[in-house]
Amino acid sequence: AVADIIDNVQSADELGSVVNSLLDKPLTDEQFSAVIDEVLSGPLSSEEISAVLDAIFEEPLSNEKFDEVLSAVLDEPLSDEQFAAVVDSLENDSVTAEQVSSAVDMVLEAGVTEDQATELATSAKVLESINGDQAAELFDAIEVATLTPDEADKIVAAVQNAPTEVRNAFEENINVFQGAVD
């Protein structure tokens, strides 16, 4: 079974390869769900989360399957490093803007932390994929005074190609006169 295969994995790269080979087989929706549940049910390091999500998102997924995967990942409390790995996986070419927006909704519904909001706001793909309301909620969760200069620079860079409504939310919710994001 899947559990037996996963239990013998020795590295994050090997785990990614195993997940890739499992998902390369023709699977029913129930089998896909079983693989996802089994793989994502155990404690995973940020490297393992990254390898697993890269393997899962290598090929385009239906919105339903994408939501299922993200729900399984976000079901457990994540460290900042693990959350960063999840956000990085959203950059995968096979992940659509609609799916990124859905992922942001899931994070917002769960109660976004300041660190998570900052991580999401530094991703150009996230900011290009969300609407103004989502952006306002993200930016509102960020305490500008605690941003590092690097984080502030990344947010400003990510906002540059974002839709107008996201840029407006940035301007309305981030006090650009506090100095961090001038």
NUVOFI-116516 format. One record per residue (C-alpha): x, y, z; chain; residue number from 1. Coordinates in steps of 0.02 Angstrom, whole numbers, always signed. Last residue first. Layout:
REM NUVOFI-116516
ATOM       px       py       pz   mol   seq
ATOM        X        Y        Z     A   NUM
...
***
This chain:
REM NUVOFI-116516
ATOM       px       py       pz   mol   seq
ATOM     +446    +2691       +9     A   182
ATOM     +402    +2521      +82     A   181
ATOM     +482    +2527     +255     A   180
ATOM     +470    +2715     +278     A   179
ATOM     +310    +2738     +377     A   178
ATOM     +245    +2846     +233     A   177
ATOM     +194    +2696     +129     A   176
ATOM      +61    +2654     +257     A   175
ATOM       +4    +2487     +189     A   174
ATOM     -183    +2461     +182     A   173
ATOM     -244    +2590      +55     A   172
ATOM      -90    +2586      -58     A   171
ATOM      -84    +2397      -59     A   170
ATOM     -271    +2385      -88     A   169
ATOM     -250    +2504     -237     A   168
ATOM     -111    +2394     -306     A   167
ATOM     -224    +2243     -289     A   166
ATOM     -368    +2333     -378     A   165
ATOM     -247    +2389     -515     A   164
ATOM     -191    +2212     -555     A   163
ATOM      -18    +2161     -493     A   162
ATOM     +137    +2191     -597     A   161
ATOM     +223    +2312     -476     A   160
ATOM     +148    +2235     -318     A   159
ATOM     +277    +2094     -315     A   158
ATOM     +422    +2218     -321     A   157
ATOM     +349    +2321     -177     A   156
ATOM     +319    +2162      -77     A   155
ATOM     +496    +2100     -110     A   154
ATOM     +572    +2267      -59     A   153
ATOM     +473    +2267     +104     A   152
ATOM     +527    +2089     +141     A   151
ATOM     +710    +2135     +110     A   150
ATOM     +698    +2292     +219     A   149
ATOM     +630    +2182     +358     A   148
ATOM     +447    +2207     +397     A   147
ATOM     +403    +2234     +580     A   146
ATOM     +346    +2416     +562     A   145
ATOM     +236    +2369     +414     A   144
ATOM     +126    +2255     +519     A   143
ATOM      +48    +2145     +386     A   142
ATOM     -128    +2076     +417     A   141
ATOM     -209    +2224     +327     A   140
ATOM     -104    +2185     +173     A   139
ATOM     -177    +2011     +163     A   138
ATOM     -357    +2066     +193     A   137
ATOM     -341    +2208      +67     A   136
ATOM     -265    +2088      -60     A   135
ATOM     -410    +1966      -41     A   134
ATOM     -533    +2108      -65     A   133
ATOM     -437    +2177     -214     A   132
ATOM     -435    +2012     -308     A   131
ATOM     -299    +1879     -313     A   130
ATOM     -196    +1804     -452     A   129
ATOM      -66    +1939     -492     A   128
ATOM      -30    +1961     -306     A   127
ATOM       -4    +1774     -285     A   126
ATOM     +105    +1762     -440     A   125
ATOM     +211    +1909     -380     A   124
ATOM     +243    +1821     -215     A   123
ATOM     +301    +1939      -77     A   122
ATOM     +121    +1966      -19     A   121
ATOM      +97    +1780      +15     A   120
ATOM     +249    +1771     +130     A   119
ATOM     +198    +1934     +217     A   118
ATOM      +22    +1868     +246     A   117
ATOM      +94    +1705     +313     A   116
ATOM     +209    +1799     +432     A   115
ATOM      +66    +1910     +493     A   114
ATOM      -44    +1759     +522     A   113
ATOM     -191    +1717     +409     A   112
ATOM     -348    +1652     +492     A   111
ATOM     -409    +1486     +421     A   110
ATOM     -525    +1579     +302     A   109
ATOM     -378    +1686     +242     A   108
ATOM     -271    +1533     +207     A   107
ATOM     -412    +1446     +112     A   106
ATOM     -451    +1605      +13     A   105
ATOM     -266    +1620      -33     A   104
ATOM     -270    +1442      -99     A   103
ATOM     -425    +1481     -202     A   102
ATOM     -338    +1633     -278     A   101
ATOM     -188    +1524     -321     A   100
ATOM     -307    +1399     -402     A    99
ATOM     -390    +1535     -507     A    98
ATOM     -218    +1599     -559     A    97
ATOM     -177    +1425     -621     A    96
ATOM      -48    +1304     -551     A    95
ATOM      +37    +1211     -694     A    94
ATOM     +178    +1338     -702     A    93
ATOM     +228    +1308     -521     A    92
ATOM     +232    +1471     -423     A    91
ATOM     +103    +1399     -303     A    90
ATOM     +238    +1279     -244     A    89
ATOM     +335    +1427     -173     A    88
ATOM     +184    +1472      -65     A    87
ATOM     +180    +1294       +6     A    86
ATOM     +368    +1296      +39     A    85
ATOM     +349    +1463     +128     A    84
ATOM     +214    +1384     +237     A    83
ATOM     +335    +1244     +284     A    82
ATOM     +470    +1370     +328     A    81
ATOM     +349    +1475     +433     A    80
ATOM     +297    +1317     +525     A    79
ATOM     +133    +1238     +473     A    78
ATOM      -16    +1187     +580     A    77
ATOM     -102    +1040     +497     A    76
ATOM     -256    +1053     +385     A    75
ATOM     -162    +1172     +270     A    74
ATOM      -80    +1029     +176     A    73
ATOM     -239     +925     +162     A    72
ATOM     -341    +1077     +110     A    71
ATOM     -210    +1121      -20     A    70
ATOM     -219     +946      -96     A    69
ATOM     -409     +942      -98     A    68
ATOM     -417    +1117     -171     A    67
ATOM     -301    +1063     -312     A    66
ATOM     -406     +907     -341     A    65
ATOM     -565    +1010     -356     A    64
ATOM     -482    +1142     -466     A    63
ATOM     -429    +1004     -585     A    62
ATOM     -243     +972     -583     A    61
ATOM     -110    +1024     -709     A    60
ATOM      +45     +914     -707     A    59
ATOM     +200     +946     -601     A    58
ATOM      +84    +1007     -463     A    57
ATOM      +88     +842     -368     A    56
ATOM     +276     +818     -387     A    55
ATOM     +314     +999     -339     A    54
ATOM     +192     +980     -194     A    53
ATOM     +282     +824     -130     A    52
ATOM     +457     +897     -150     A    51
ATOM     +410    +1061      -64     A    50
ATOM     +320     +973      +77     A    49
ATOM     +473     +860      +99     A    48
ATOM     +592    +1008     +104     A    47
ATOM     +479    +1099     +229     A    46
ATOM     +484     +943     +337     A    45
ATOM     +334     +827     +338     A    44
ATOM     +237     +755     +484     A    43
ATOM     +122     +622     +415     A    42
ATOM      -48     +646     +337     A    41
ATOM      +13     +724     +174     A    40
ATOM      +67     +565      +87     A    39
ATOM      -77     +458     +150     A    38
ATOM     -212     +586     +117     A    37
ATOM     -144     +628      -56     A    36
ATOM     -130     +444     -105     A    35
ATOM     -305     +405      -40     A    34
ATOM     -378     +556     -128     A    33
ATOM     -299     +504     -293     A    32
ATOM     -368     +328     -268     A    31
ATOM     -543     +397     -236     A    30
ATOM     -534     +510     -388     A    29
ATOM     -485     +358     -492     A    28
ATOM     -303     +343     -534     A    27
ATOM     -209     +313     -698     A    26
ATOM      -29     +296     -640     A    25
ATOM      +85     +448     -647     A    24
ATOM      +21     +499     -475     A    23
ATOM     +111     +355     -388     A    22
ATOM     +271     +386     -487     A    21
ATOM     +271     +571     -443     A    20
ATOM     +236     +533     -260     A    19
ATOM     +384     +414     -257     A    18
ATOM     +496     +540     -345     A    17
ATOM     +448     +677     -223     A    16
ATOM     +481     +561      -76     A    15
ATOM     +652     +518     -150     A    14
ATOM     +693     +702     -162     A    13
ATOM     +638     +731      +18     A    12
ATOM     +748     +588      +77     A    11
ATOM     +745     +410     +148     A    10
ATOM     +579     +338      +90     A     9
ATOM     +537     +168     +167     A     8
ATOM     +380     +228     +258     A     7
ATOM     +314     +303      +95     A     6
ATOM     +303     +135       +6     A     5
ATOM     +220      +48     +154     A     4
ATOM      +96     +190     +175     A     3
ATOM      +49     +183       -9     A     2
ATOM       +0       +0       +0     A     1
***
